[in-house]
Amino acid sequence: MTRSSRAIAASAVLFVYACGGETPPTTPTTGDYFPVASGSRWTYTETRPEGGPVTLEKEISACESVTFADCETGEPRTFEASRHESIGSNDPEENGISYLVGSDDGILRVLQDMFDNCDTGTCDLEFQQRYSPGFLRFPSGDLGAGRSIGATHTRCEIDCHAAEGACEERGAAHAEAMTIEEKRYDWTIDLVEDVSVPAGEFTALRMTRVNGDTGETKRYWFAQDVGKVLEQEVDGETVRREEKLESYEIGTTTCGS
């Protein structure tokens, strides 16, 4: 039986809890901090301690109907999704096409195609990740500082070279080509602060996300009606990777409008 994106809201597992301590700064409670309108484009400069800067191009290219097989049941899942393209990073996980849907819990990624060898001009489909109910990219609801959110999902990663066409056809893959894992990420809404990047100065909402398995920590700065303006992967106080917004353009057409 086909499951639509409407099932997302009922299936997502989110844990919301309060943080103690001093009263945090006042923050906006609403706003579009993660635009997914078709025609939106962002250019970032990525820097790492071990390499020179890399230009990242990211775009919401279309609203697309996407269907793929659930890794565990084989049943088809169908969504009206925003197609998000990202090419240019040194990291294969950052080169890809992901499909984003809105839900009661926030913006979720339900499918991602991951490419390698893009620096040669011939991107090869390396892995495909399918998420159930979806990988939270930005939470919905109150955006006040101090809110914490724990989000879980099941991630199925398919080795496209071993999957005999399952990635291209988005069908069922044999067990040897799949890795299925339960994932948890803990988000904290930190504060609102002014941040300066090459694209300009923004009053941004800062959020921290921690991988529950590895402890990998990322900080994000989101500006209203712009999206992500700054991202840092940190180890304590050391910045291991950074993305700064160089330019942007926000579209007007969203899925379902």
Phi and psi in degrees as GROMACS dihedral restraints (atoms count N, CA, C in turn):
[ dihedral_restraints ]
;  ai    aj    ak    al  type     phi  dphi    fc
    3     4     5     6     1   -72.5    20    10
    4     5     6     7     1   134.3    20    10
    6     7     8     9     1  -108.3    20    10
    7     8     9    10     1   131.1    20    10
    9    10    11    12     1   -98.0    20    10
   10    11    12    13     1   174.9    20    10
   12    13    14    15     1   -65.2    20    10
   13    14    15    16     1   -15.5    20    10
   15    16    17    18     1   -67.4    20    10
   16    17    18    19     1   -20.4    20    10
   18    19    20    21     1   -76.1    20    10
   19    20    21    22     1   -14.3    20    10
   21    22    23    24     1   -57.1    20    10
   22    23    24    25     1   -47.9    20    10
   24    25    26    27     1   -60.6    20    10
   25    26    27    28     1   -36.0    20    10
   27    28    29    30     1   -78.5    20    10
   28    29    30    31     1   -20.4    20    10
   30    31    32    33     1   -99.3    20    10
   31    32    33    34     1   -25.7    20    10
   33    34    35    36     1   -63.9    20    10
   34    35    36    37     1   143.6    20    10
   36    37    38    39     1  -112.6    20    10
   37    38    39    40     1   110.0    20    10
   39    40    41    42     1  -126.4    20    10
   40    41    42    43     1   140.1    20    10
   42    43    44    45     1  -119.9    20    10
   43    44    45    46     1   121.9    20    10
   45    46    47    48     1  -115.0    20    10
   46    47    48    49     1   130.3    20    10
   48    49    50    51     1  -145.9    20    10
   49    50    51    52     1   159.2    20    10
   51    52    53    54     1   -95.6    20    10
   52    53    54    55     1   150.7    20    10
   54    55    56    57     1  -104.9    20    10
   55    56    57    58     1   143.3    20    10
   57    58    59    60     1   -87.7    20    10
   58    59    60    61     1  -167.4    20    10
   60    61    62    63     1   100.8    20    10
   61    62    63    64     1  -163.2    20    10
   63    64    65    66     1   -69.3    20    10
   64    65    66    67     1   157.5    20    10
   66    67    68    69     1   -64.3    20    10
   67    68    69    70     1   123.7    20    10
   69    70    71    72     1   -76.4    20    10
   70    71    72    73     1   167.1    20    10
   72    73    74    75     1   -61.0    20    10
   73    74    75    76     1   153.4    20    10
   75    76    77    78     1   -69.6    20    10
   76    77    78    79     1   133.8    20    10
   78    79    80    81     1  -130.1    20    10
   79    80    81    82     1   156.6    20    10
   81    82    83    84     1   -64.5    20    10
   82    83    84    85     1   146.4    20    10
   84    85    86    87     1   -99.7    20    10
   85    86    87    88     1   -10.9    20    10
   87    88    89    90     1  -139.7    20    10
   88    89    90    91     1   171.2    20    10
   90    91    92    93     1   138.2    20    10
   91    92    93    94     1   151.5    20    10
   93    94    95    96     1   -92.2    20    10
   94    95    96    97     1    93.6    20    10
   96    97    98    99     1   -96.7    20    10
   97    98    99   100     1    -3.0    20    10
   99   100   101   102     1  -138.8    20    10
  100   101   102   103     1    72.6    20    10
  102   103   104   105     1   -63.2    20    10
  103   104   105   106     1   138.0    20    10
  105   106   107   108     1  -128.2    20    10
  106   107   108   109     1    25.6    20    10
  108   109   110   111     1   -74.3    20    10
  109   110   111   112     1   139.6    20    10
  111   112   113   114     1   -60.1    20    10
  112   113   114   115     1   140.6    20    10
  114   115   116   117     1    94.6    20    10
  115   116   117   118     1    -7.1    20    10
  117   118   119   120     1   -73.3    20    10
  118   119   120   121     1   137.6    20    10
  120   121   122   123     1  -138.8    20    10
  121   122   123   124     1   141.8    20    10
  123   124   125   126     1  -135.7    20    10
  124   125   126   127     1   138.0    20    10
  126   127   128   129     1  -118.1    20    10
  127   128   129   130     1   127.9    20    10
  129   130   131   132     1  -122.1    20    10
  130   131   132   133     1   154.5    20    10
  132   133   134   135     1  -106.0    20    10
  133   134   135   136     1   123.0    20    10
  135   136   137   138     1  -102.5    20    10
  136   137   138   139     1   131.4    20    10
  138   139   140   141     1  -127.9    20    10
  139   140   141   142     1   144.9    20    10
  141   142   143   144     1  -135.0    20    10
  142   143   144   145     1   152.4    20    10
  144   145   146   147     1   -59.3    20    10
  145   146   147   148     1   -30.5    20    10
  147   148   149   150     1   -92.4    20    10
  148   149   150   151     1     0.3    20    10
  150   151   152   153     1  -152.8    20    10
  151   152   153   154     1   169.6    20    10
  153   154   155   156     1   -77.5    20    10
  154   155   156   157     1   175.5    20    10
  156   157   158   159     1   -68.1    20    10
  157   158   159   160     1   147.6    20    10
  159   160   161   162     1  -127.4    20    10
  160   161   162   163     1   138.1    20    10
  162   163   164   165     1   -88.5    20    10
  163   164   165   166     1   129.0    20    10
  165   166   167   168     1  -110.8    20    10
  166   167   168   169     1   129.8    20    10
  168   169   170   171     1  -110.7    20    10
  169   170   171   172     1   124.0    20    10
  171   172   173   174     1  -127.6    20    10
  172   173   174   175     1   140.8    20    10
  174   175   176   177     1  -152.0    20    10
  175   176   177   178     1   140.2    20    10
  177   178   179   180     1   -92.1    20    10
  178   179   180   181     1   102.9    20    10
  180   181   182   183     1   -90.0    20    10
  181   182   183   184     1   -24.1    20    10
  183   184   185   186     1  -169.0    20    10
  184   185   186   187     1   163.3    20    10
  186   187   188   189     1   -99.5    20    10
  187   188   189   190     1   123.3    20    10
  189   190   191   192     1  -135.0    20    10
  190   191   192   193     1   138.5    20    10
  192   193   194   195     1   -80.3    20    10
  193   194   195   196     1   123.6    20    10
  195   196   197   198     1  -127.1    20    10
  196   197   198   199     1   133.8    20    10
  198   199   200   201     1  -127.9    20    10
  199   200   201   202     1   134.7    20    10
  201   202   203   204     1  -149.4    20    10
  202   203   204   205     1   158.8    20    10
  204   205   206   207     1   -82.8    20    10
  205   206   207   208     1   136.1    20    10
  207   208   209   210     1   -64.9    20    10
  208   209   210   211     1   131.5    20    10
  210   211   212   213     1   -64.7    20    10
  211   212   213   214     1   -31.9    20    10
  213   214   215   216     1   -90.8    20    10
  214   215   216   217     1   -35.9    20    10
  216   217   218   219     1  -104.5    20    10
  217   218   219   220     1   -20.8    20    10
  219   220   221   222     1    79.8    20    10
  220   221   222   223     1    -4.5    20    10
  222   223   224   225     1   -73.8    20    10
  223   224   225   226     1   145.3    20    10
  225   226   227   228     1   -72.8    20    10
  226   227   228   229     1   142.6    20    10
  228   229   230   231     1  -120.9    20    10
  229   230   231   232     1   131.2    20    10
  231   232   233   234     1  -125.0    20    10
  232   233   234   235     1   136.0    20    10
  234   235   236   237     1  -140.0    20    10
  235   236   237   238     1   150.5    20    10
  237   238   239   240     1   -93.4    20    10
  238   239   240   241     1   109.2    20    10
  240   241   242   243     1  -126.5    20    10
  241   242   243   244     1   153.0    20    10
  243   244   245   246     1   -83.8    20    10
  244   245   246   247     1   125.8    20    10
  246   247   248   249     1   -86.4    20    10
  247   248   249   250     1   114.4    20    10
  249   250   251   252     1  -109.3    20    10
  250   251   252   253     1   116.6    20    10
  252   253   254   255     1  -105.8    20    10
  253   254   255   256     1   135.5    20    10
  255   256   257   258     1  -140.1    20    10
  256   257   258   259     1   116.9    20    10
  258   259   260   261     1  -136.1    20    10
  259   260   261   262     1   140.5    20    10
  261   262   263   264     1   129.8    20    10
  262   263   264   265     1   -15.6    20    10
  264   265   266   267     1   -74.5    20    10
  265   266   267   268     1   157.4    20    10
  267   268   269   270     1   -71.9    20    10
  268   269   270   271     1   -18.2    20    10
  270   271   272   273     1   -95.5    20    10
  271   272   273   274     1   118.9    20    10
  273   274   275   276     1   -55.7    20    10
  274   275   276   277     1   -29.0    20    10
  276   277   278   279     1   -68.1    20    10
  277   278   279   280     1   -18.7    20    10
  279   280   281   282     1   -95.2    20    10
  280   281   282   283     1    -6.7    20    10
  282   283   284   285     1   -98.9    20    10
  283   284   285   286     1   109.9    20    10
  285   286   287   288     1   177.0    20    10
  286   287   288   289     1  -177.6    20    10
  288   289   290   291     1  -122.5    20    10
  289   290   291   292     1   122.0    20    10
  291   292   293   294     1  -119.5    20    10
  292   293   294   295     1   157.0    20    10
  294   295   296   297     1  -118.9    20    10
  295   296   297   298     1   121.0    20    10
  297   298   299   300     1  -111.8    20    10
  298   299   300   301     1   138.6    20    10
  300   301   302   303     1  -132.0    20    10
  301   302   303   304     1   151.6    20    10
  303   304   305   306     1   -87.6    20    10
  304   305   306   307     1   147.9    20    10
  306   307   308   309     1  -148.9    20    10
  307   308   309   310     1   175.7    20    10
  309   310   311   312     1   -63.1    20    10
  310   311   312   313     1   -23.0    20    10
  312   313   314   315     1   -90.0    20    10
  313   314   315   316     1   -16.8    20    10
  315   316   317   318     1   137.8    20    10
  316   317   318   319     1  -160.4    20    10
  318   319   320   321     1   -85.9    20    10
  319   320   321   322     1   125.5    20    10
  321   322   323   324     1  -118.3    20    10
  322   323   324   325     1   141.2    20    10
  324   325   326   327     1   -92.5    20    10
  325   326   327   328     1   125.9    20    10
  327   328   329   330     1  -106.6    20    10
  328   329   330   331     1   -20.7    20    10
  330   331   332   333     1  -152.6    20    10
  331   332   333   334     1   143.2    20    10
  333   334   335   336     1  -144.8    20    10
  334   335   336   337     1   128.5    20    10
  336   337   338   339     1   -97.6    20    10
  337   338   339   340     1   127.9    20    10
  339   340   341   342     1  -115.3    20    10
  340   341   342   343     1   131.7    20    10
  342   343   344   345     1  -115.5    20    10
  343   344   345   346     1   153.3    20    10
  345   346   347   348     1  -126.8    20    10
  346   347   348   349     1   166.6    20    10
  348   349   350   351     1    62.8    20    10
  349   350   351   352     1    25.5    20    10
  351   352   353   354     1   -68.9    20    10
  352   353   354   355     1   -22.1    20    10
  354   355   356   357     1   -68.8    20    10
  355   356   357   358     1   -15.5    20    10
  357   358   359   360     1   -91.7    20    10
  358   359   360   361     1    -5.1    20    10
  360   361   362   363     1    88.9    20    10
  361   362   363   364     1    -1.1    20    10
  363   364   365   366     1  -126.6    20    10
  364   365   366   367     1    85.2    20    10
  366   367   368   369     1   -66.4    20    10
  367   368   369   370     1   127.4    20    10
  369   370   371   372     1  -103.5    20    10
  370   371   372   373     1   133.0    20    10
  372   373   374   375     1   -70.8    20    10
  373   374   375   376     1   108.3    20    10
  375   376   377   378     1   -96.0    20    10
  376   377   378   379     1   -52.1    20    10
  378   379   380   381     1  -136.5    20    10
  379   380   381   382     1   157.0    20    10
  381   382   383   384     1  -130.5    20    10
  382   383   384   385     1   133.1    20    10
  384   385   386   387     1  -115.4    20    10
  385   386   387   388     1   131.8    20    10
  387   388   389   390     1  -119.0    20    10
  388   389   390   391     1   135.0    20    10
  390   391   392   393     1  -119.7    20    10
  391   392   393   394     1   141.3    20    10
  393   394   395   396     1  -135.8    20    10
  394   395   396   397     1   123.4    20    10
  396   397   398   399     1   -76.5    20    10
  397   398   399   400     1   -21.6    20    10
  399   400   401   402     1   168.2    20    10
  400   401   402   403     1   155.1    20    10
  402   403   404   405     1   -90.5    20    10
  403   404   405   406     1   114.3    20    10
  405   406   407   408     1   -64.8    20    10
  406   407   408   409     1   125.3    20    10
  408   409   410   411     1  -105.7    20    10
  409   410   411   412     1   -29.4    20    10
  411   412   413   414     1  -158.3    20    10
  412   413   414   415     1   129.7    20    10
  414   415   416   417     1   -78.8    20    10
  415   416   417   418     1   155.4    20    10
  417   418   419   420     1   -94.5    20    10
  418   419   420   421     1   177.2    20    10
  420   421   422   423     1    87.0    20    10
  421   422   423   424     1  -159.8    20    10
  423   424   425   426     1   -60.6    20    10
  424   425   426   427     1   128.4    20    10
  426   427   428   429     1  -105.9    20    10
  427   428   429   430     1    21.2    20    10
  429   430   431   432     1   -68.0    20    10
  430   431   432   433     1   144.5    20    10
  432   433   434   435     1   -59.9    20    10
  433   434   435   436     1   142.1    20    10
  435   436   437   438     1   100.5    20    10
  436   437   438   439     1   -14.2    20    10
  438   439   440   441     1   -73.4    20    10
  439   440   441   442     1   138.0    20    10
  441   442   443   444     1  -124.5    20    10
  442   443   444   445     1   143.9    20    10
  444   445   446   447     1  -135.9    20    10
  445   446   447   448     1   128.8    20    10
  447   448   449   450     1  -106.4    20    10
  448   449   450   451     1   122.7    20    10
  450   451   452   453     1  -121.0    20    10
  451   452   453   454     1   131.6    20    10
  453   454   455   456     1  -118.8    20    10
  454   455   456   457     1   152.8    20    10
  456   457   458   459     1  -157.8    20    10
  457   458   459   460     1   163.7    20    10
  459   460   461   462     1   -99.6    20    10
  460   461   462   463     1   127.6    20    10
  462   463   464   465     1  -111.4    20    10
  463   464   465   466     1   126.5    20    10
  465   466   467   468     1  -110.6    20    10
  466   467   468   469     1   116.0    20    10
  468   469   470   471     1  -106.3    20    10
  469   470   471   472     1   127.6    20    10
  471   472   473   474     1  -110.1    20    10
  472   473   474   475     1   128.7    20    10
  474   475   476   477     1   -78.4    20    10
  475   476   477   478     1   105.6    20    10
  477   478   479   480     1   -65.7    20    10
  478   479   480   481     1   -27.8    20    10
  480   481   482   483     1   -72.5    20    10
  481   482   483   484     1   -20.6    20    10
  483   484   485   486     1  -106.4    20    10
  484   485   486   487     1     1.1    20    10
  486   487   488   489     1   -99.0    20    10
  487   488   489   490     1     2.9    20    10
  489   490   491   492     1    53.2    20    10
  490   491   492   493     1    50.7    20    10
  492   493   494   495     1    86.9    20    10
  493   494   495   496     1    -1.5    20    10
  495   496   497   498     1   -64.0    20    10
  496   497   498   499     1   -33.2    20    10
  498   499   500   501     1   -68.6    20    10
  499   500   501   502     1   -48.5    20    10
  501   502   503   504     1   -63.6    20    10
  502   503   504   505     1   -40.2    20    10
  504   505   506   507     1   -88.3    20    10
  505   506   507   508     1   -11.3    20    10
  507   508   509   510     1    57.5    20    10
  508   509   510   511     1    32.9    20    10
  510   511   512   513     1   -97.9    20    10
  511   512   513   514     1  -166.6    20    10
  513   514   515   516     1   -71.1    20    10
  514   515   516   517     1   143.3    20    10
  516   517   518   519     1  -116.2    20    10
  517   518   519   520     1   151.1    20    10
  519   520   521   522     1   -72.8    20    10
  520   521   522   523     1   155.0    20    10
  522   523   524   525     1   -57.3    20    10
  523   524   525   526     1   -34.3    20    10
  525   526   527   528     1   -65.9    20    10
  526   527   528   529     1   -20.6    20    10
  528   529   530   531     1   -94.1    20    10
  529   530   531   532     1    -3.2    20    10
  531   532   533   534     1  -115.9    20    10
  532   533   534   535     1   147.3    20    10
  534   535   536   537     1  -126.4    20    10
  535   536   537   538     1   119.9    20    10
  537   538   539   540     1  -112.4    20    10
  538   539   540   541     1   125.9    20    10
  540   541   542   543     1  -137.6    20    10
  541   542   543   544     1   147.7    20    10
  543   544   545   546     1   -88.3    20    10
  544   545   546   547     1   131.8    20    10
  546   547   548   549     1  -123.1    20    10
  547   548   549   550     1   148.8    20    10
  549   550   551   552     1  -138.3    20    10
  550   551   552   553     1   136.2    20    10
  552   553   554   555     1  -128.6    20    10
  553   554   555   556     1   135.8    20    10
  555   556   557   558     1  -108.0    20    10
  556   557   558   559     1   121.4    20    10
  558   559   560   561     1  -104.4    20    10
  559   560   561   562     1   145.1    20    10
  561   562   563   564     1  -132.9    20    10
  562   563   564   565     1   131.1    20    10
  564   565   566   567     1   -87.1    20    10
  565   566   567   568     1   113.3    20    10
  567   568   569   570     1   -84.5    20    10
  568   569   570   571     1   -62.1    20    10
  570   571   572   573     1  -173.6    20    10
  571   572   573   574     1   176.0    20    10
  573   574   575   576     1  -109.8    20    10
  574   575   576   577     1   132.7    20    10
  576   577   578   579     1  -150.0    20    10
  577   578   579   580     1   158.5    20    10
  579   580   581   582     1   -80.2    20    10
  580   581   582   583     1   137.0    20    10
  582   583   584   585     1  -136.4    20    10
  583   584   585   586     1   140.9    20    10
  585   586   587   588     1  -113.1    20    10
  586   587   588   589     1   125.4    20    10
  588   589   590   591     1  -133.6    20    10
  589   590   591   592     1   170.7    20    10
  591   592   593   594     1   -55.5    20    10
  592   593   594   595     1   -28.9    20    10
  594   595   596   597     1   -75.2    20    10
  595   596   597   598     1   -11.9    20    10
  597   598   599   600     1   139.8    20    10
  598   599   600   601     1  -169.5    20    10
  600   601   602   603     1  -105.1    20    10
  601   602   603   604     1   134.4    20    10
  603   604   605   606     1  -134.1    20    10
  604   605   606   607     1   146.0    20    10
  606   607   608   609     1   -88.7    20    10
  607   608   609   610     1   114.1    20    10
  609   610   611   612     1  -123.3    20    10
  610   611   612   613     1   150.0    20    10
  612   613   614   615     1   -89.6    20    10
  613   614   615   616     1   118.5    20    10
  615   616   617   618     1   -95.8    20    10
  616   617   618   619     1   131.4    20    10
  618   619   620   621     1  -130.5    20    10
  619   620   621   622     1   148.8    20    10
  621   622   623   624     1  -118.0    20    10
  622   623   624   625     1   136.2    20    10
  624   625   626   627     1  -125.5    20    10
  625   626   627   628     1   129.5    20    10
  627   628   629   630     1  -118.9    20    10
  628   629   630   631     1   128.5    20    10
  630   631   632   633     1   -72.3    20    10
  631   632   633   634     1   120.1    20    10
  633   634   635   636     1   -66.5    20    10
  634   635   636   637     1   -19.5    20    10
  636   637   638   639     1   -89.8    20    10
  637   638   639   640     1   -45.2    20    10
  639   640   641   642     1  -105.8    20    10
  640   641   642   643     1   -17.0    20    10
  642   643   644   645     1    81.4    20    10
  643   644   645   646     1    -1.1    20    10
  645   646   647   648     1   -54.1    20    10
  646   647   648   649     1   131.0    20    10
  648   649   650   651     1  -119.4    20    10
  649   650   651   652     1   130.9    20    10
  651   652   653   654     1  -126.9    20    10
  652   653   654   655     1   143.7    20    10
  654   655   656   657     1  -114.9    20    10
  655   656   657   658     1   139.1    20    10
  657   658   659   660     1  -127.0    20    10
  658   659   660   661     1   144.1    20    10
  660   661   662   663     1  -120.0    20    10
  661   662   663   664     1   120.0    20    10
  663   664   665   666     1  -115.5    20    10
  664   665   666   667     1   133.4    20    10
  666   667   668   669     1  -107.6    20    10
  667   668   669   670     1   142.5    20    10
  669   670   671   672     1   -62.3    20    10
  670   671   672   673     1   131.9    20    10
  672   673   674   675     1    63.7    20    10
  673   674   675   676     1    17.7    20    10
  675   676   677   678     1  -125.1    20    10
  676   677   678   679     1   -47.6    20    10
  678   679   680   681     1   105.3    20    10
  679   680   681   682     1  -152.3    20    10
  681   682   683   684     1   -71.7    20    10
  682   683   684   685     1   126.2    20    10
  684   685   686   687     1  -108.5    20    10
  685   686   687   688     1   -20.7    20    10
  687   688   689   690     1  -153.8    20    10
  688   689   690   691     1   139.8    20    10
  690   691   692   693     1  -137.8    20    10
  691   692   693   694     1   137.2    20    10
  693   694   695   696     1  -132.6    20    10
  694   695   696   697     1   133.2    20    10
  696   697   698   699     1   -97.2    20    10
  697   698   699   700     1   121.3    20    10
  699   700   701   702     1  -123.0    20    10
  700   701   702   703     1   151.8    20    10
  702   703   704   705     1  -127.5    20    10
  703   704   705   706     1    96.4    20    10
  705   706   707   708     1    67.1    20    10
  706   707   708   709     1  -121.6    20    10
  708   709   710   711     1   -97.4    20    10
  709   710   711   712     1     0.6    20    10
  711   712   713   714     1   -89.2    20    10
  712   713   714   715     1   127.2    20    10
  714   715   716   717     1   -88.1    20    10
  715   716   717   718     1   115.7    20    10
  717   718   719   720     1   -90.7    20    10
  718   719   720   721     1   -26.4    20    10
  720   721   722   723     1  -155.7    20    10
  721   722   723   724     1   146.1    20    10
  723   724   725   726     1  -145.0    20    10
  724   725   726   727     1   139.3    20    10
  726   727   728   729     1  -121.1    20    10
  727   728   729   730     1   128.7    20    10
  729   730   731   732     1  -120.7    20    10
  730   731   732   733     1   136.4    20    10
  732   733   734   735     1   -71.6    20    10
  733   734   735   736     1   127.3    20    10
  735   736   737   738     1   -97.3    20    10
  736   737   738   739     1   -41.0    20    10
  738   739   740   741     1  -160.3    20    10
  739   740   741   742     1   163.6    20    10
  741   742   743   744     1  -159.5    20    10
  742   743   744   745     1   159.6    20    10
  744   745   746   747     1  -148.9    20    10
  745   746   747   748     1   128.4    20    10
  747   748   749   750     1  -107.1    20    10
  748   749   750   751     1   126.2    20    10
  750   751   752   753     1   -76.9    20    10
  751   752   753   754     1  -175.4    20    10
  753   754   755   756     1  -126.1    20    10
  754   755   756   757     1   -12.3    20    10
  756   757   758   759     1  -103.7    20    10
  757   758   759   760     1   119.6    20    10
  759   760   761   762     1  -110.2    20    10
  760   761   762   763     1   159.7    20    10
  762   763   764   765     1   -59.6    20    10
  763   764   765   766     1   131.1    20    10
  765   766   767   768     1    89.1    20    10
  766   767   768   769     1    -5.3    20    10
